[in-house]
């Protein structure tokens, strides 16, 4: 297979994009960063970010204890929730919220291998999209490559955890009727689909956050390639 490599311009874009510097600041480092190292550095950053996000979220309180990804009750339950709390049923609602977040925490570790695989098979076109796609480009890359397959993989795990809560079945009954009248989004038709979608949203968001940390502190990774690609310009 013919080996494709970044152009010198792409290497410059990678270095400059990852460090957030102006062109005049990163042009001086091009002699120190080869095209192959630029490509390798991006892949390493994405892989490390994905693995770190899975580890962070796939543990007790990984979702529930993180304001950025905590899964709330579906919006359609807002009015019902107020009524139930007024009737002394708040504990049951809280139990459902706990189960939803625990389901996400249980499912997320299943994503590790698929996320790493997506990085390893990343094409030059994928890399260019990441470089020119702005702050959400990392999230968009992983979502495009893995969301559909991970949804299928997560759903049975989420279903197993949420099924322990009786209120989940009642939500599904209400949601089913509402969906028939076109009142609900596709990912809110069942509590299982809702939690699966929110789990993936949170996972992709945190991958992007972890990748940003690597760019900001490449030395902290302890990886020579990452230090060279993302750290050379900090001096």
Residue pairs with C-beta under 8 A, 6 or more apart in sequence:
4 124
5 35
5 36
5 39
5 124
6 14
6 35
6 38
6 39
6 124
6 127
7 35
8 30
8 35
10 35
10 38
10 124
10 127
10 128
10 131
11 30
11 33
11 34
11 35
11 38
12 23
12 26
12 27
12 30
13 131
13 132
14 38
14 39
14 41
14 42
14 127
14 131
14 229
15 26
15 29
15 30
15 33
15 38
15 229
15 230
15 232
15 233
16 22
16 23
16 25
16 26
16 233
17 131
18 41
18 42
18 45
18 215
18 229
18 230
19 26
19 215
19 230
19 233
19 234
20 215
21 233
25 233
26 233
29 232
29 233
32 228
32 232
33 41
33 228
33 229
33 232
37 225
37 228
37 229
38 229
39 124
39 127
40 225
40 229
41 225
41 226
41 228
41 229
41 230
42 122
42 127
42 130
42 131
42 229
43 119
43 120
43 122
44 223
44 225
44 226
45 211
45 214
45 215
45 226
45 230
46 119
46 122
46 130
46 138
46 141
46 207
46 211
47 115
47 116
47 119
47 120
48 210
48 211
48 214
48 221
48 223
48 226
49 138
49 207
49 208
49 210
49 211
49 213
49 214
50 112
50 115
50 116
50 119
50 142
50 207
50 210
51 112
51 115
51 116
52 210
52 213
53 203
53 206
53 207
53 209
53 210
54 108
54 109
54 111
54 112
54 115
54 203
56 62
56 66
56 206
56 210
57 63
57 66
57 69
57 104
57 105
57 108
57 202
57 203
57 206
58 105
58 106
58 108
58 109
59 105
60 102
60 105
61 105
62 104
62 105
62 108
63 69
63 70
63 71
63 101
63 104
63 105
63 199
63 202
64 70
64 98
64 101
64 102
64 105
66 202
66 206
68 202
68 205
68 206
68 209
69 104
69 198
69 201
69 202
69 203
69 205
69 206
70 101
71 97
71 100
71 101
71 104
71 195
71 198
71 199
71 202
72 97
73 81
73 93
73 96
73 97
74 171
74 175
74 188
74 191
74 194
75 188
76 174
76 175
76 178
76 183
76 184
76 188
77 171
80 174
81 93
84 90
84 92
84 93
85 93
92 165
92 166
92 167
93 167
95 165
95 167
96 162
96 165
96 167
96 168
96 171
96 191
99 161
99 162
99 164
99 165
99 168
100 162
100 191
100 194
100 195
100 198
102 161
103 157
103 158
103 160
103 161
103 162
103 195
103 199
104 158
104 195
104 198
104 199
104 202
106 157
106 158
106 161
107 153
107 154
107 157
107 158
107 196
107 199
108 199
108 203
110 150
110 153
110 154
110 157
111 146
111 150
111 153
111 154
111 203
114 146
114 149
114 150
114 153
115 142
115 146
115 207
118 141
118 142
118 145
118 146
122 141
126 141
126 145
129 137
129 140
129 141
130 137
130 138
130 141
131 137
133 140
133 141
135 208
136 208
138 207
138 208
138 211
139 204
139 205
139 207
139 208
142 204
142 207
143 200
143 204
147 200
147 204
150 200
151 196
151 197
151 200
154 196
154 199
154 200
155 192
155 193
155 196
158 192
158 195
158 196
158 199
159 192
162 168
162 191
162 192
162 195
163 169
168 191
168 192
171 190
171 191
172 190
172 191
172 192
175 184
175 188
175 189
175 190
175 191
176 189
176 190
178 184
179 188
179 189
186 193
187 193
187 194
187 196
187 197
188 194
214 221
214 226
214 230
215 230
218 226
218 227
218 229
218 230
218 231
218 234
219 227
219 231
221 227
